[in-house]
Amino acid sequence: MLELNPILVKDLRSRMRGARAYVLLTIYLLILSGVTLLLYAALAGSIGNDLNAGRQIGRTLFLTIASVALVEVCLITPVLTSGSIAGEKERQTYDLLIASLLTPWQLVWGKLASALAFALLLIAAVAPVMSLAFLFGGVSLAEVVIAMVGLVVTAVLYATIGLFWSALTRSSLGATSFALGSVILILLGIPFLIVIATLILGRDVSSDFLEAPLFIYLSRLFIAAHPFIALGVTATQISSGENIFVEVVEAGASSVVVPSPWLLYSFLSLIFTMVLLFFCVRLLNPTRPVTTEAPARAKQTGAPDGA
């Protein structure tokens, strides 16, 4: 149970009782509120007296708030976990942590859960700001739920990325650098590869290959690996009146049904999270020698083991 994990209790107390948590939460909400206020002022002055102005403002505010919150989650959550294990190594307490009665999984789970608790607090703080879009209309409950699910899934995955680098490296600075570098590589590398693949496939590949079901499934999986693309495509589908769970792709004379991008993104994030947690546990699992020093010395001297 959560309350029986001493690592979780210790990290939660140190994380929540300090002034750092309140300062970070305040800055997080100030950025989100400031962007929302500036956007509303710009939209209210440009739209004018249009009858659909309320719905346009509401939908634009919702998409902007969700995008800014997603950017902040992508950048903050890896930092929350990147120093959790590497910090123990810097403080010379890592050996004591490994020598405790806790299993490697309990250590990993305690470190990850304490960081996710604060990340979920940041996501929960977005809900009141996001609810402002309902005052104007143009946003459905399904879109809000999918946006919150996307934020939570992203927080879990990127926090696990930070924890993995924290277990692999020996300094907090190195772990933070590698974690943020991995996040930037995902956010910028996938769109770059999509553009390159589009240029190549649009020029040198036949339409029969592009309309093959296997290519459609693989392309949707690749696109769904990016949080902004997956959630953005889902928002476009919902605004067009399409199903929120499946997407129908026209492939020549036939149609291919694939899961919605947000479902694929959640599925891929869960797989990558489990893989990274597995490696974290393996990295924290201490190696033990097969033979002891006494039998080895006995073999050298020719004496029996009990001598």
Residue pairs with C-beta under 8 A, 6 or more apart in sequence:
2 8
2 113
3 9
5 102
5 106
5 109
5 110
5 113
6 102
6 110
7 102
7 106
7 107
7 109
7 110
7 111
7 114
8 109
8 110
8 113
8 114
10 110
11 84
11 110
11 111
11 114
11 115
12 114
12 117
15 21
15 114
15 115
15 117
15 118
16 118
21 118
24 76
24 122
25 121
25 122
25 125
28 72
28 76
28 122
28 125
29 125
29 129
31 68
31 72
32 65
32 68
32 69
32 72
32 126
32 129
33 129
35 64
35 65
35 68
36 61
36 64
36 65
36 129
36 132
39 60
39 61
39 64
40 57
40 61
43 56
43 57
43 60
43 61
44 57
47 53
47 56
47 57
50 56
54 136
54 137
54 138
55 136
55 137
55 138
56 138
57 136
57 138
58 133
58 134
58 135
58 136
58 137
58 138
58 139
59 133
59 138
59 139
59 239
61 132
61 133
61 136
62 130
62 133
62 138
62 139
62 143
62 144
62 147
63 235
65 126
65 129
65 130
65 132
65 133
66 130
66 147
66 150
66 151
66 231
67 228
69 123
69 126
69 130
69 151
70 150
70 151
70 154
70 227
70 228
70 231
72 122
73 119
73 122
73 123
73 151
73 154
73 155
73 158
74 154
74 158
74 183
74 187
74 227
75 180
75 183
76 119
76 122
77 115
77 116
77 119
77 154
77 155
77 158
77 159
77 162
78 158
78 159
78 161
78 162
78 176
78 179
78 180
78 182
78 183
79 162
79 176
79 179
79 180
80 115
80 118
80 119
80 159
80 162
81 111
81 112
81 115
81 159
81 160
81 162
81 163
81 166
81 179
82 162
82 163
82 165
82 166
82 172
82 175
82 176
82 178
82 179
82 180
83 166
83 172
83 175
83 176
84 111
84 114
84 115
84 162
84 163
84 166
85 94
85 111
85 163
85 166
85 167
85 175
85 284
86 165
86 166
86 167
86 169
86 170
86 171
86 172
86 174
86 175
87 166
87 172
88 94
88 97
89 170
89 171
90 170
90 171
90 172
97 107
98 107
98 284
98 286
102 110
104 280
104 281
104 282
104 284
104 285
105 281
107 284
108 163
108 167
108 277
108 280
108 281
108 284
111 163
111 166
112 159
112 160
112 163
112 277
115 159
115 162
115 163
116 155
116 156
116 159
119 155
119 159
120 152
120 155
122 155
123 148
123 151
123 152
123 155
126 148
126 151
127 148
130 144
130 147
133 139
140 238
142 238
142 244
143 235
143 238
146 231
146 234
146 235
146 238
146 244
146 262
147 231
149 262
149 266
150 227
150 230
150 231
150 262
150 265
150 266
153 265
153 266
153 269
153 270
154 227
154 269
156 269
156 273
157 269
157 272
157 273
158 179
158 183
160 272
160 273
160 276
160 277
160 280
161 179
161 182
161 183
161 276
162 175
162 176
162 179
163 276
163 277
163 280
164 276
164 279
164 280
165 174
165 175
165 176
165 178
165 179
165 182
166 172
166 175
166 179
167 279
167 280
167 283
167 284
168 175
168 178
168 283
169 175
169 178
186 225
186 226
187 226
187 227
187 228
190 222
190 223
190 225
190 226
190 229
191 226
191 229
193 222
194 222
194 223
194 229
201 210
207 252
208 252
209 215
211 251
211 252
212 251
213 251
213 256
216 249
216 251
216 256
216 258
217 256
217 258
220 247
220 249
220 258
220 259
220 261
220 264
221 264
221 268
223 229
223 230
223 233
223 261
224 230
224 261
224 262
224 264
224 265
224 268
225 265
225 268
226 265
227 265
229 261
230 261
230 262
230 264
230 265
231 261
231 262
231 265
233 261
234 244
234 260
234 261
234 262
237 243
237 244
237 247
237 260
237 261
238 244
242 248
243 260
244 260
245 259
245 260
245 263
246 257
246 258
246 259
246 260
247 257
247 258
247 259
247 260
247 261
248 255
248 256
248 257
249 255
249 256
249 257
249 258
258 264
259 267
294 305
295 305
298 304
298 305
298 307
